[in-house]
Amino acid sequence: MTTAQTHRGFGGLVYLAFAMVLGVYFTFAAVQGDFGMFARVAIMAEAETLAAERDRLQAELAEMQNLTHRLSDTYLDLDLLDQQARDVLGYMRADEIAIR
């Protein structure tokens, strides 16, 4: 009976070792794998960064659309037109003094 108990004990030990190795593998994959916790944290941080950049670009686009609308044919903002003429073309009024 001692040989039968030895084989049974060895088989149980092999089964237990296999189950532990499998558990360690899945635990490692859940933490370090491509879809693990660390990857999820990195993806969430990148998503927050991209969302902030998207919001910044949307605000910049809204500002550009506002300026474009203010210089359109249907709506003309004379102050903005005067500012653009001064900045782009270098115009100034006759009663102004330029200091460089």
Helices and strands as residue ranges (DSSP letters): H 2-32, H 37-70, H 78-84, I 85-89
